[in-house]
């Protein structure tokens, strides 16, 4: 079982892990699935989606290969655009659903589901007709998704340029490493995906959690031990106020160089600081080294009186990472929750987004998924086209509102009267709507005027409703 580059960090932050798609992935965090779900709907949620697979397809005829491999149309696709598509087999079944990113006419990125990385890589390589080269980057690339109404404001705090349109992307830099930021999402909310090398993804997550109301306190000690002098100087310049140091209950010992102090953070955590104090008779007292900053010391004496001293000093730590530069001082905080697979599933289900292994698999005809907008039958050819032309769909994907008392889950049988017409593929209690919803695979010509769902031998009444169940305003 694989672990993402964020596994250790997320485990230390209270993540509860399960096996998913060949990876150990967090299903929820301390706040719980319901609060994570609501955070995404109301403010922002932060997901580790590093389990997803990333390929790059390159070559003079990369566009032609894509049009043969997948169901969507990639001819004349604009650069820095993203398209959703299906990958069919020769029988018209859905081998996977995926995203394609166009860098230029000769280079495309492909994002696939975690459980299908190995399968998709081999299928694509074997089906390439026009000489393109596929490279699997999955083990080198990690991804964080920031989703919710405040996702743009939060992400914009750290990256100057963001993709402006839905299903577009841009390249940016972080710690000197190239990153890719896209605007797609799997929750029904606005949001961004940040693709980066494994070596920097933990630091990217750090800067987001520095702005989280919940996780800032958990990070404060680590943050304050890693603030660079440049970060302090820049933050002081921006805030136009001196750095105040309180040494609680002690007289200041001018002979000590390392002392415990408190920076003006809400958490009041201690860090080490090196303070070479100017002496009264020191002729060079005004000649301050470049790497030291001015400080105002507030000394609280045992009798309660305060004594004010001026000094200069520097943070003591080895190679402080510059990435925390003014992100943590005088910063606006957000109700940005870490969110796991549990919330991701309830969010995508409310938005009626299909999930591979539930709404689709290798034997499910692509034409039975309600995704015809992404199947371009006018193309000359693509893998599975002939089968789709010659095999009429027998089932359809339908949205159900459960009106009886109970929750319909995957594989629950769906009846109209006494006729078995299909089964549930995904179901949950909708935290946003307040009632149970489900997606089901039902016969395309079935009557639906007397619907029930069998849940452990009990028939729950249901009705067909329009999808998506939830749509942001």
C-alpha positions as CSV (number, residue, x, y, z in Angstrom):
1,X,0.0,0.0,0.0
2,X,1.4,3.4,-1.0
3,X,1.6,6.6,1.0
4,X,1.5,10.1,-0.4
5,X,4.2,12.7,0.4
6,X,1.8,14.3,2.9
7,X,1.0,11.1,4.8
8,X,3.2,11.8,7.9
9,X,2.1,15.5,8.2
10,X,-1.6,14.6,7.9
11,X,-1.3,11.8,10.3
12,X,0.3,14.2,12.9
13,X,-2.6,16.5,12.3
14,X,-5.2,14.0,13.3
15,X,-6.0,12.3,10.0
16,X,-7.8,9.0,10.2
17,X,-6.6,6.8,7.4
18,X,-8.2,4.1,5.2
19,X,-7.1,2.1,2.2
20,X,-8.3,3.7,-1.1
21,X,-7.2,3.1,-4.6
22,X,-3.9,1.5,-3.5
23,X,-3.1,4.3,-1.1
24,X,-3.4,5.1,2.6
25,X,-5.7,8.2,2.5
26,X,-7.3,10.3,5.2
27,X,-11.0,9.7,5.4
28,X,-11.5,12.5,7.9
29,X,-9.8,14.8,10.4
30,X,-10.5,16.1,13.9
31,X,-13.4,18.3,12.9
32,X,-15.3,15.4,11.4
33,X,-16.9,14.8,8.0
34,X,-19.9,17.0,8.6
35,X,-17.8,20.0,9.5
36,X,-15.4,19.4,6.7
37,X,-18.3,19.3,4.2
38,X,-19.8,22.5,5.6
39,X,-16.4,24.3,5.5
40,X,-16.2,23.5,1.7
41,X,-19.7,24.7,1.1
42,X,-19.3,27.9,3.2
43,X,-15.6,28.9,3.2
44,X,-12.8,26.5,2.2
45,X,-11.5,22.9,2.5
46,X,-8.1,21.6,1.8
47,X,-7.7,18.1,0.4
48,X,-4.7,15.8,-0.3
49,X,-5.4,14.3,-3.7
50,X,-1.8,13.2,-4.4
51,X,-3.1,9.7,-5.0
52,X,-4.3,10.7,-8.4
53,X,-2.1,9.7,-11.4
54,X,-0.4,12.1,-13.7
55,X,0.9,11.3,-17.2
56,X,2.4,13.5,-19.9
57,X,1.8,12.7,-23.6
58,X,4.2,14.2,-26.0
59,X,4.8,14.1,-29.7
60,X,4.2,15.8,-33.1
61,X,0.8,13.9,-33.3
62,X,-0.2,14.1,-29.6
63,X,-3.5,15.7,-30.5
64,X,-4.3,13.0,-33.0
65,X,-3.5,10.3,-30.4
66,X,-5.7,11.9,-27.8
67,X,-8.6,12.1,-30.2
68,X,-8.3,8.4,-30.9
69,X,-7.6,7.4,-27.2
70,X,-10.5,9.3,-25.6
71,X,-14.1,10.2,-26.3
72,X,-13.9,14.1,-26.2
73,X,-12.6,16.2,-29.0
74,X,-9.2,17.8,-28.6
75,X,-8.9,19.3,-32.0
76,X,-8.2,23.1,-31.8
77,X,-8.3,22.9,-28.0
78,X,-6.8,26.2,-26.6
79,X,-3.6,26.1,-24.7
80,X,-3.9,26.1,-20.9
81,X,-7.4,24.6,-21.2
82,X,-8.6,21.5,-19.4
83,X,-11.1,19.0,-20.7
84,X,-13.0,16.1,-19.0
85,X,-13.2,12.9,-21.0
86,X,-13.9,9.2,-20.9
87,X,-11.5,6.4,-22.0
88,X,-13.5,3.5,-23.5
89,X,-12.5,0.0,-24.3
90,X,-13.4,-1.8,-27.6
91,X,-16.7,-2.9,-26.1
92,X,-17.7,0.7,-25.3
93,X,-17.2,0.2,-21.6
94,X,-15.7,3.0,-19.5
95,X,-12.1,2.1,-18.6
96,X,-11.7,5.4,-16.8
97,X,-12.8,9.1,-16.7
98,X,-10.0,11.6,-16.7
99,X,-8.8,15.2,-17.3
100,X,-6.6,16.4,-20.1
101,X,-4.5,19.6,-19.8
102,X,-3.1,21.2,-23.0
103,X,0.3,22.8,-22.6
104,X,0.8,23.1,-26.4
105,X,0.1,21.1,-29.5
106,X,2.9,18.7,-28.7
107,X,2.4,18.3,-25.0
108,X,-0.6,17.3,-22.9
109,X,-1.0,16.3,-19.2
110,X,-3.4,13.5,-18.3
111,X,-4.8,13.0,-14.8
112,X,-6.3,9.6,-14.0
113,X,-7.9,7.9,-11.1
114,X,-5.6,6.4,-8.4
115,X,-6.9,2.9,-8.7
116,X,-6.3,2.9,-12.5
117,X,-2.8,4.3,-12.7
118,X,-1.1,1.1,-13.8
119,X,-4.0,-0.1,-15.9
120,X,-4.4,3.2,-17.7
121,X,-0.7,3.6,-18.4
122,X,-0.5,0.3,-20.1
123,X,-3.7,0.7,-22.0
124,X,-2.7,4.1,-23.4
125,X,0.8,3.0,-24.3
126,X,-0.7,0.0,-26.2
127,X,-3.3,2.0,-28.0
128,X,-1.1,4.9,-29.2
129,X,-1.4,5.0,-33.0
130,X,0.5,8.1,-34.1
131,X,3.9,7.8,-32.4
132,X,3.4,9.9,-29.2
133,X,5.3,9.1,-26.1
134,X,3.6,8.6,-22.7
135,X,5.5,9.2,-19.4
136,X,4.2,8.3,-16.0
137,X,4.9,11.1,-13.5
138,X,2.6,9.8,-10.7
139,X,5.4,8.9,-8.2
140,X,7.0,12.4,-8.6
141,X,4.0,14.7,-8.4
142,X,1.7,15.5,-5.5
143,X,-1.5,17.5,-5.5
144,X,-3.5,19.7,-3.1
145,X,-7.0,20.8,-3.8
146,X,-8.4,23.9,-2.2
147,X,-12.2,24.1,-2.6
148,X,-15.0,26.4,-1.5
149,X,-16.3,30.0,-1.9
150,X,-13.2,31.5,-0.4
151,X,-10.8,29.2,-2.3
152,X,-9.8,32.0,-4.7
153,X,-9.1,34.5,-1.9
154,X,-7.1,32.0,0.1
155,X,-5.1,30.7,-2.8
156,X,-4.5,34.2,-4.1
157,X,-2.7,35.0,-0.8
158,X,0.2,32.9,-1.9
159,X,0.1,32.9,-5.7
160,X,-0.1,36.1,-7.7
161,X,-1.5,34.5,-10.9
162,X,-4.4,32.1,-10.7
163,X,-6.4,30.6,-13.6
164,X,-9.3,32.9,-14.3
165,X,-11.7,30.6,-16.2
166,X,-13.2,27.3,-15.1
167,X,-11.3,24.3,-16.5
168,X,-8.1,26.3,-17.2
169,X,-4.7,26.3,-15.7
170,X,-1.5,28.3,-15.3
171,X,2.1,27.6,-14.3
172,X,3.7,29.3,-11.3
173,X,6.7,29.0,-9.0
174,X,7.1,28.0,-5.4
175,X,10.5,27.8,-3.7
176,X,12.1,27.8,-7.2
177,X,10.1,24.8,-8.3
178,X,7.6,24.9,-11.1
179,X,4.0,24.2,-10.1
180,X,0.8,23.9,-12.0
181,X,-2.5,25.5,-10.7
182,X,-5.8,24.5,-12.3
183,X,-9.4,25.4,-11.7
184,X,-11.6,22.3,-12.0
185,X,-12.8,20.7,-8.8
186,X,-14.8,17.7,-7.6
187,X,-17.0,19.2,-5.0
188,X,-19.5,21.5,-6.9
189,X,-17.7,24.6,-5.6
190,X,-15.1,26.9,-7.1
191,X,-11.6,25.7,-6.3
192,X,-8.0,25.1,-7.4
193,X,-5.7,22.1,-7.7
194,X,-2.0,22.7,-7.1
195,X,0.4,20.2,-8.7
196,X,3.9,20.2,-7.4
197,X,7.0,18.0,-6.9
198,X,6.9,15.8,-3.8
199,X,9.8,17.7,-2.2
200,X,7.8,21.0,-1.9
201,X,4.2,19.9,-1.4
202,X,4.5,19.8,2.4
203,X,5.7,23.4,2.4
204,X,2.8,24.4,0.2
205,X,0.3,22.8,2.6
206,X,2.1,24.6,5.5
207,X,1.3,28.1,4.0
208,X,-2.4,27.2,3.6
209,X,-2.6,25.8,7.2
210,X,-0.9,28.9,8.5
211,X,-4.1,30.7,7.5
212,X,-6.5,28.1,9.0
213,X,-8.3,29.1,12.2
214,X,-8.1,25.5,13.4
215,X,-4.6,24.6,12.3
216,X,-2.7,27.8,12.9
217,X,-2.4,27.0,16.6
218,X,-1.1,23.5,15.8
219,X,1.4,25.0,13.5
220,X,2.4,28.1,15.5
221,X,5.4,26.5,17.3
222,X,6.8,25.1,14.1
223,X,6.1,28.3,12.2
224,X,7.8,30.6,14.7
225,X,10.9,28.4,14.8
226,X,11.2,28.7,11.0
227,X,10.6,32.4,10.4
228,X,13.5,34.0,8.6
229,X,14.9,37.3,9.5
230,X,13.9,38.6,6.1
231,X,10.3,37.5,6.9
232,X,10.3,39.5,10.1
233,X,11.8,42.5,8.6
234,X,9.3,42.5,5.7
235,X,6.4,41.9,8.0
236,X,7.5,44.7,10.4
237,X,7.8,47.1,7.5
238,X,4.3,46.2,6.2
239,X,2.7,46.5,9.7
240,X,4.6,49.6,10.6
241,X,4.9,48.5,14.2
242,X,7.8,47.3,16.3
243,X,8.3,43.7,17.3
244,X,7.4,43.5,21.0
245,X,9.1,40.9,23.2
246,X,7.8,40.0,26.6
247,X,9.9,38.1,29.1
248,X,7.4,37.1,31.6
249,X,8.2,37.4,35.3
250,X,11.9,37.7,34.9
251,X,14.5,40.5,35.1
252,X,16.4,40.7,31.9
253,X,19.9,39.2,32.2
254,X,22.1,41.3,29.8
255,X,24.8,38.6,30.0
256,X,22.6,36.0,28.4
257,X,22.6,35.6,24.6
258,X,19.9,32.9,24.2
259,X,16.7,33.7,26.0
260,X,13.1,32.6,25.8
261,X,10.8,35.2,24.3
262,X,7.3,35.6,23.0
263,X,6.6,36.9,19.6
264,X,3.3,38.8,19.1
265,X,1.4,35.8,17.9
266,X,-2.0,34.9,19.4
267,X,-0.7,31.6,20.5
268,X,2.2,33.1,22.5
269,X,4.6,30.3,21.9
270,X,8.2,30.6,22.8
271,X,11.2,30.5,20.5
272,X,14.9,31.0,20.8
273,X,16.4,34.3,19.8
274,X,19.9,35.7,19.8
275,X,20.1,39.2,21.4
276,X,23.5,40.9,21.4
277,X,22.4,44.0,23.4
278,X,24.0,47.4,22.9
279,X,26.0,48.5,26.0
280,X,26.0,52.0,27.4
281,X,29.7,52.7,26.8
282,X,30.0,50.8,23.6
283,X,31.3,53.1,21.0
284,X,30.0,50.8,18.2
285,X,26.6,50.4,19.7
286,X,24.9,51.9,16.7
287,X,26.8,49.8,14.2
288,X,24.4,47.0,13.9
289,X,25.2,43.9,11.7
290,X,23.0,43.6,8.6
291,X,21.2,40.4,9.7
292,X,19.9,41.9,12.9
293,X,16.6,43.7,13.4
294,X,15.6,46.4,15.9
295,X,13.4,45.3,18.8
296,X,11.5,46.9,21.6
297,X,11.7,44.7,24.7
298,X,9.0,44.9,27.3
299,X,10.4,43.4,30.5
300,X,7.8,42.4,33.1
301,X,9.4,42.7,36.6
302,X,8.3,40.5,39.5
303,X,6.6,43.5,41.1
304,X,4.4,43.9,38.0
305,X,6.1,47.0,36.7
306,X,7.2,47.1,33.0
307,X,10.7,48.2,31.9
308,X,11.2,49.1,28.2
309,X,14.6,48.4,26.5
310,X,15.8,48.7,23.0
311,X,17.9,46.0,21.4
312,X,18.5,44.2,18.2
313,X,18.7,40.5,17.4
314,X,18.1,37.6,15.1
315,X,16.2,34.3,15.1
316,X,18.4,31.3,15.9
317,X,17.6,28.4,13.6
318,X,19.4,26.5,10.9
319,X,18.5,27.4,7.3
320,X,15.1,28.9,8.0
321,X,12.8,28.2,5.0
322,X,12.0,31.4,3.2
323,X,8.6,30.1,2.1
324,X,6.9,31.3,5.4
325,X,7.9,34.8,4.5
326,X,5.2,37.3,5.4
327,X,2.4,34.6,5.4
328,X,2.2,34.2,9.1
329,X,2.4,37.7,10.7
330,X,-0.7,39.9,10.9
331,X,-2.5,37.5,8.6
332,X,-6.2,37.1,7.9
333,X,-7.5,33.7,9.1
334,X,-10.0,31.5,7.3
335,X,-12.2,28.7,8.4
336,X,-10.2,26.4,6.1
337,X,-10.5,22.8,7.2
338,X,-8.4,19.9,6.2
339,X,-10.9,17.5,4.6
340,X,-10.7,13.8,3.7
341,X,-12.3,11.2,1.5
342,X,-15.5,11.2,3.5
343,X,-16.3,14.8,2.8
344,X,-15.0,14.5,-0.8
345,X,-17.6,11.8,-1.4
346,X,-20.6,13.6,0.1
347,X,-19.6,16.8,-1.8
348,X,-19.2,15.1,-5.1
349,X,-22.5,13.1,-4.6
350,X,-24.5,16.3,-3.9
351,X,-23.1,17.6,-7.1
352,X,-23.9,14.3,-8.9
353,X,-20.4,13.7,-10.1
354,X,-19.8,10.1,-11.1
355,X,-17.1,8.1,-9.4
356,X,-15.1,5.4,-11.1
357,X,-15.9,2.0,-9.5
358,X,-19.4,3.2,-8.5
359,X,-21.3,4.9,-11.4
360,X,-18.9,3.5,-14.0
361,X,-16.6,0.6,-14.7
362,X,-15.2,-1.4,-17.6
363,X,-18.5,-3.1,-18.4
364,X,-20.7,0.0,-18.1
365,X,-21.5,1.5,-21.5
366,X,-20.2,5.1,-21.7
367,X,-23.6,6.0,-23.3
368,X,-25.4,4.9,-20.1
369,X,-23.6,7.4,-17.9
370,X,-25.4,10.6,-18.8
371,X,-22.1,12.0,-20.0
372,X,-23.0,12.3,-23.7
373,X,-21.6,15.9,-23.8
374,X,-18.1,14.4,-23.4
375,X,-18.6,11.7,-26.1
376,X,-18.1,13.2,-29.5
377,X,-19.6,10.7,-31.9
378,X,-18.9,13.0,-34.9
379,X,-15.2,12.2,-34.6
380,X,-13.8,9.9,-37.3
381,X,-12.9,7.3,-34.8
382,X,-12.0,6.6,-31.2
383,X,-11.6,3.5,-29.1
384,X,-15.1,2.1,-28.4
385,X,-16.9,4.2,-31.0
386,X,-18.0,1.3,-33.1
387,X,-19.4,-0.5,-30.1
388,X,-21.3,2.6,-28.9
389,X,-22.8,3.0,-32.4
390,X,-23.9,-0.7,-32.5
391,X,-25.0,-1.2,-28.9
392,X,-28.1,0.8,-27.8
393,X,-28.0,1.8,-24.1
394,X,-30.2,-0.3,-21.8
395,X,-29.6,1.7,-18.6
396,X,-29.3,5.3,-17.5
397,X,-27.9,7.2,-14.5
398,X,-30.7,8.7,-12.4
399,X,-30.9,10.9,-9.4
400,X,-33.0,9.8,-6.4
401,X,-34.4,11.7,-3.5
402,X,-35.2,9.2,-0.7
403,X,-38.5,10.2,0.9
404,X,-38.7,7.3,3.3
405,X,-36.8,7.1,6.6
406,X,-33.3,5.7,5.8
407,X,-30.3,6.1,3.6
408,X,-29.8,4.2,0.4
409,X,-26.3,2.9,-0.1
410,X,-24.4,1.3,-3.0
411,X,-25.9,-1.9,-4.4
412,X,-29.3,-1.4,-2.8
413,X,-31.9,-2.7,-5.3
414,X,-34.3,-0.2,-6.9
415,X,-37.9,-1.2,-7.6
416,X,-40.9,0.3,-9.4
417,X,-43.8,-1.4,-7.8
418,X,-42.5,-5.0,-7.7
419,X,-40.3,-4.8,-10.8
420,X,-36.6,-4.7,-10.2
421,X,-35.4,-1.8,-12.4
422,X,-31.8,-1.2,-11.2
423,X,-29.5,-0.5,-8.2
424,X,-28.0,2.4,-6.3
425,X,-24.5,3.2,-7.2
426,X,-23.8,5.9,-4.6
427,X,-25.9,7.3,-1.7
428,X,-25.7,9.4,1.4
429,X,-27.5,11.8,3.7
430,X,-26.9,15.2,2.1
431,X,-25.5,17.6,4.7
432,X,-26.4,20.6,2.7
433,X,-30.0,19.6,1.7
434,X,-30.9,17.7,4.9
435,X,-32.3,14.6,3.2
436,X,-30.9,11.4,1.7
437,X,-30.0,11.4,-2.0
438,X,-28.6,8.7,-4.3
439,X,-27.5,8.0,-7.8
440,X,-28.8,4.9,-9.4
441,X,-28.4,2.8,-12.6
442,X,-31.9,2.0,-13.8
443,X,-33.4,0.5,-16.9
444,X,-33.7,3.2,-19.6
445,X,-37.4,2.4,-20.4
446,X,-38.6,1.6,-16.8
447,X,-41.6,3.3,-15.3
448,X,-40.7,5.3,-12.2
449,X,-44.1,6.3,-10.7
450,X,-43.9,3.9,-7.7
451,X,-40.2,3.9,-6.8
452,X,-38.8,2.2,-3.7
453,X,-35.2,1.2,-2.6
454,X,-34.6,-2.0,-0.7
455,X,-32.4,-1.1,2.3
456,X,-31.6,-4.3,4.3
457,X,-35.0,-5.8,3.5
458,X,-37.0,-2.5,4.1
459,X,-38.5,-0.7,1.2
460,X,-37.8,3.1,1.3
461,X,-40.0,5.3,-0.9
462,X,-38.1,7.4,-3.4
463,X,-38.6,9.8,-6.4
464,X,-36.6,10.8,-9.4
465,X,-35.1,14.3,-9.2
466,X,-33.0,16.4,-11.5
467,X,-29.3,16.3,-11.1
468,X,-27.1,17.8,-9.7
469,X,-28.9,17.7,-6.3
470,X,-26.9,20.8,-5.3
471,X,-25.7,23.6,-7.4
472,X,-23.9,26.6,-6.1
473,X,-25.5,30.0,-6.6
